[in-house]
Amino acid sequence: MRFFLSIFVLAALAGCDLNTTKIKSEVKSPDGKYVATAFINDAGATSSWSPQVHLRRVGERMERVGNVFVGYRSPKIQIEWLSSSQLVVYCDCEVIQHVINYHGITIEKRTSK
């Protein structure tokens, strides 16, 4: 009986997602066509914070992984639209992924304000 209970518990835990996502800000572009979401992924004690940015057209669903910026080892991130074609990501972190142009929008990374 213990064997089956152990298998059940392990199977249930395997389906659990231990990542948590905390949205820091969500800002529409000045022309209202795009929305940028800055968030922190936290995988718990086995990993460090991952500041990320997901950029998408208004009305599209946000993914759980940043598509234009992914960092590592910082719980802080800010975003700011300078124009409809320029987004700035403020973060003091190690950069894992940084897309500099997404559908004609320039994404610039700067150190935190």
Backbone as JSON, one array per atom type, in Angstrom:
{
  "sequence": "MRFFLSIFVLAALAGCDLNTTKIKSEVKSPDGKYVATAFINDAGATSSWSPQVHLRRVGERMERVGNVFVGYRSPKIQIEWLSSSQLVVYCDCEVIQHVINYHGITIEKRTSK",
  "N": [[0.81, -1.19, 0.0], [1.94, 1.28, 0.8], [3.78, 1.64, -1.23], [2.17, 2.16, -3.5], [0.95, 4.52, -2.65], [3.18, 6.19, -2.46], [3.94, 6.3, -5.17], [1.7, 7.61, -6.21], [1.88, 10.13, -4.89], [4.36, 11.06, -5.89], [3.73, 11.21, -8.62], [1.77, 13.17, -8.56], [3.23, 15.37, -7.63], [5.02, 15.66, -9.74], [3.48, 16.83, -11.67], [3.15, 19.37, -10.73], [3.81, 22.85, -10.91], [6.41, 24.63, -9.88], [7.35, 27.14, -10.33], [6.95, 30.62, -9.87], [5.36, 33.55, -11.0], [5.73, 36.97, -10.99], [4.2, 39.81, -11.86], [5.6, 42.87, -12.66], [5.19, 45.25, -14.07], [2.97, 46.47, -16.63], [2.71, 47.82, -19.73], [1.23, 49.77, -22.25], [2.14, 50.52, -25.63], [2.8, 53.84, -26.93], [1.25, 54.21, -29.28], [-0.72, 52.4, -28.9], [-0.72, 49.82, -29.98], [0.89, 47.71, -29.09], [1.76, 45.81, -26.16], [3.85, 45.73, -23.36], [5.14, 43.56, -20.96], [6.66, 43.4, -17.9], [8.2, 41.12, -15.79], [8.95, 38.9, -13.03], [10.35, 35.77, -12.84], [10.43, 33.16, -10.56], [12.0, 30.39, -9.56], [12.22, 29.18, -7.17], [14.1, 27.75, -4.42], [16.13, 26.44, -5.79], [17.05, 27.99, -7.82], [17.77, 31.29, -9.18], [16.28, 34.6, -9.22], [14.6, 35.58, -12.19], [14.44, 38.16, -14.21], [12.2, 39.3, -16.7], [10.91, 40.19, -19.99], [7.99, 40.36, -21.85], [6.81, 40.99, -25.01], [4.07, 41.92, -26.97], [1.34, 42.03, -29.36], [-1.53, 44.04, -28.68], [-4.19, 42.38, -27.16], [-3.26, 39.83, -27.64], [-2.2, 36.83, -25.96], [-0.2, 36.71, -23.01], [2.87, 35.06, -22.75], [4.57, 32.63, -20.66], [7.23, 32.98, -20.62], [9.75, 35.35, -21.22], [9.96, 37.06, -24.33], [11.5, 39.01, -25.49], [13.35, 39.82, -23.66], [15.38, 38.29, -21.26], [16.68, 37.85, -18.14], [18.99, 37.21, -15.38], [19.41, 36.59, -11.94], [18.35, 38.87, -10.52], [15.91, 40.65, -8.72], [14.6, 42.82, -9.68], [13.08, 44.86, -12.18], [12.27, 47.18, -14.71], [10.24, 48.84, -17.15], [9.94, 51.05, -19.97], [8.33, 52.98, -22.37], [9.77, 54.89, -24.84], [8.98, 55.83, -27.21], [6.61, 54.89, -29.79], [8.08, 53.06, -31.12], [10.25, 52.38, -29.59], [11.42, 50.72, -26.84], [12.51, 50.61, -23.51], [14.37, 48.64, -21.29], [15.0, 48.45, -17.94], [17.37, 47.14, -15.89], [19.5, 45.57, -13.59], [21.27, 43.02, -14.11], [22.43, 39.72, -15.03], [22.5, 39.1, -18.46], [20.59, 36.9, -20.31], [19.08, 36.56, -22.63], [18.51, 38.88, -25.2], [16.61, 40.51, -27.32], [17.01, 42.78, -29.83], [15.44, 43.98, -31.74], [12.09, 43.86, -32.44], [9.56, 43.22, -34.47], [9.96, 45.76, -35.64], [10.23, 47.33, -33.41], [12.53, 48.78, -31.3], [14.45, 47.42, -28.74], [15.99, 48.37, -25.91], [18.5, 47.89, -23.45], [19.14, 49.1, -20.27], [20.94, 50.12, -17.3], [19.44, 49.95, -14.06], [17.11, 52.52, -13.06]],
  "CA": [[0.0, 0.0, 0.0], [2.84, 2.43, 0.84], [4.37, 1.77, -2.56], [1.21, 2.83, -4.38], [0.79, 5.88, -2.14], [4.39, 6.91, -2.86], [3.84, 6.53, -6.61], [0.67, 8.63, -6.39], [2.42, 11.42, -4.45], [5.38, 11.46, -6.86], [3.05, 11.58, -9.86], [1.1, 14.45, -8.33], [4.27, 16.4, -7.56], [5.6, 15.83, -11.08], [2.59, 17.71, -12.42], [3.14, 20.69, -10.11], [4.73, 23.84, -11.44], [6.89, 25.35, -8.72], [7.69, 28.5, -10.73], [5.99, 31.67, -9.64], [5.57, 34.72, -11.85], [5.22, 38.19, -10.38], [4.21, 40.9, -12.83], [6.08, 44.13, -12.09], [4.46, 46.31, -14.76], [2.46, 46.16, -17.95], [2.57, 49.14, -20.31], [0.91, 49.83, -23.68], [2.93, 51.45, -26.44], [2.07, 55.1, -27.14], [0.27, 54.1, -30.36], [-1.74, 51.46, -28.46], [-0.69, 48.58, -30.75], [1.64, 46.67, -28.38], [1.84, 45.88, -24.7], [5.05, 45.11, -22.81], [4.96, 43.12, -19.59], [7.89, 43.08, -17.17], [7.85, 40.21, -14.7], [10.02, 38.12, -12.4], [10.12, 34.34, -12.63], [11.17, 32.65, -9.4], [11.89, 28.93, -9.56], [12.39, 28.67, -5.82], [15.42, 27.67, -3.8], [17.14, 25.84, -6.67], [17.4, 28.91, -8.89], [17.69, 32.69, -8.82], [15.24, 35.36, -9.91], [14.8, 35.8, -13.62], [13.64, 39.27, -14.72], [11.9, 39.04, -18.1], [9.95, 41.07, -20.66], [7.26, 39.77, -22.96], [6.22, 42.02, -25.86], [3.07, 41.32, -27.84], [0.27, 42.91, -29.83], [-2.67, 44.15, -27.77], [-5.18, 41.32, -27.37], [-2.6, 38.52, -27.61], [-1.95, 36.28, -24.63], [1.17, 36.75, -22.53], [3.5, 33.76, -22.5], [5.23, 32.51, -19.35], [8.66, 33.23, -20.8], [9.99, 36.58, -21.96], [10.36, 36.84, -25.71], [12.47, 40.01, -25.93], [14.41, 39.99, -22.65], [15.46, 37.34, -20.15], [17.86, 38.07, -17.32], [19.24, 36.24, -14.31], [19.96, 37.07, -10.67], [17.88, 40.18, -10.06], [14.47, 40.69, -8.48], [14.09, 44.13, -10.09], [13.03, 45.17, -13.6], [11.33, 48.23, -15.08], [10.17, 49.09, -18.58], [9.44, 52.37, -20.32], [8.24, 53.28, -23.8], [10.23, 56.23, -25.19], [8.13, 56.14, -28.36], [5.91, 53.68, -30.24], [9.04, 52.12, -31.7], [11.42, 52.22, -28.72], [11.14, 50.24, -25.48], [13.71, 50.5, -22.68], [14.32, 47.71, -20.16], [15.95, 48.83, -16.91], [17.63, 45.99, -15.04], [20.88, 45.24, -13.24], [21.26, 41.56, -14.04], [23.11, 39.02, -16.11], [21.58, 38.99, -19.59], [20.54, 35.59, -20.94], [18.56, 36.79, -23.97], [18.11, 40.26, -25.44], [16.24, 40.76, -28.7], [17.13, 44.23, -29.97], [14.41, 44.47, -32.65], [10.93, 42.98, -32.48], [8.53, 43.82, -35.33], [10.24, 47.19, -35.83], [10.39, 48.01, -32.11], [13.88, 48.64, -30.76], [14.46, 47.15, -27.3], [17.29, 48.77, -25.36], [18.69, 47.54, -22.04], [19.92, 50.07, -19.49], [20.98, 49.78, -15.88], [18.25, 50.44, -13.34], [16.97, 53.96, -12.78]],
  "C": [[0.86, 1.26, 0.0], [3.44, 2.7, -0.53], [3.44, 2.54, -3.49], [0.97, 4.28, -3.94], [1.98, 6.74, -2.55], [4.36, 7.24, -4.35], [2.83, 7.64, -6.9], [1.2, 10.02, -6.03], [3.46, 11.92, -5.44], [4.75, 11.9, -8.18], [2.36, 12.93, -9.71], [2.11, 15.59, -8.29], [4.9, 16.66, -8.93], [4.75, 16.77, -11.92], [2.54, 19.12, -11.87], [4.17, 21.59, -10.78], [5.15, 24.71, -10.27], [7.31, 26.78, -9.05], [6.57, 29.45, -10.35], [6.36, 32.87, -10.51], [4.93, 35.91, -11.17], [5.35, 39.31, -11.4], [4.6, 42.19, -12.12], [5.39, 45.32, -12.75], [4.02, 45.83, -16.14], [2.07, 47.5, -18.58], [2.27, 49.04, -21.8], [1.84, 50.81, -24.37], [2.11, 52.72, -26.67], [1.03, 55.04, -28.26], [-0.82, 53.08, -30.05], [-1.74, 50.11, -29.17], [-0.03, 47.42, -29.99], [1.53, 46.88, -26.88], [3.1, 45.12, -24.27], [4.77, 44.77, -21.35], [6.31, 42.76, -19.01], [7.49, 42.22, -15.97], [9.09, 39.5, -14.19], [9.56, 36.68, -12.3], [11.0, 33.89, -11.48], [10.94, 31.16, -9.33], [12.13, 28.34, -8.18], [13.84, 28.59, -5.39], [16.51, 27.13, -4.72], [17.63, 26.79, -7.75], [17.3, 30.34, -8.38], [16.56, 33.36, -9.57], [15.61, 35.54, -11.37], [13.89, 36.93, -14.09], [13.44, 39.09, -16.23], [10.92, 40.07, -18.65], [9.32, 40.31, -21.8], [6.55, 40.9, -23.7], [5.27, 41.36, -26.84], [2.09, 42.38, -28.32], [-0.85, 42.91, -28.79], [-3.69, 43.08, -28.14], [-4.58, 39.93, -27.41], [-2.31, 38.13, -26.17], [-0.47, 36.38, -24.27], [1.68, 35.34, -22.29], [4.19, 33.78, -21.15], [6.72, 32.75, -19.41], [8.81, 34.51, -21.61], [10.46, 36.3, -23.38], [11.34, 37.9, -26.23], [13.58, 40.25, -24.91], [14.27, 38.93, -21.57], [16.77, 37.59, -19.42], [17.96, 37.02, -16.23], [19.82, 36.98, -13.12], [19.61, 38.51, -10.34], [16.37, 40.13, -9.85], [13.82, 42.0, -8.95], [14.15, 44.28, -11.61], [11.97, 46.25, -13.81], [11.34, 48.36, -16.6], [9.58, 50.48, -18.82], [9.43, 52.51, -21.84], [8.75, 54.69, -24.0], [9.46, 56.75, -26.39], [7.43, 54.84, -28.76], [6.85, 52.65, -30.83], [10.28, 51.93, -30.85], [10.99, 51.9, -27.29], [12.46, 50.12, -24.74], [13.42, 49.57, -21.52], [15.4, 48.15, -19.18], [16.13, 47.64, -15.97], [19.13, 45.83, -14.81], [20.94, 43.74, -13.05], [22.19, 41.0, -15.12], [22.08, 38.85, -17.23], [21.71, 37.61, -20.22], [20.1, 35.73, -22.39], [18.14, 38.25, -24.08], [17.87, 40.44, -26.93], [16.25, 42.28, -28.88], [16.11, 44.83, -30.94], [13.31, 43.43, -32.75], [9.83, 43.69, -33.26], [8.71, 45.33, -35.49], [10.36, 47.99, -34.55], [11.79, 47.72, -31.6], [13.77, 48.45, -29.25], [15.87, 47.41, -26.8], [17.34, 48.36, -23.89], [19.58, 48.59, -21.4], [19.98, 49.59, -18.06], [19.8, 50.45, -15.19], [18.3, 51.93, -13.08], [17.37, 54.27, -11.37]]
}
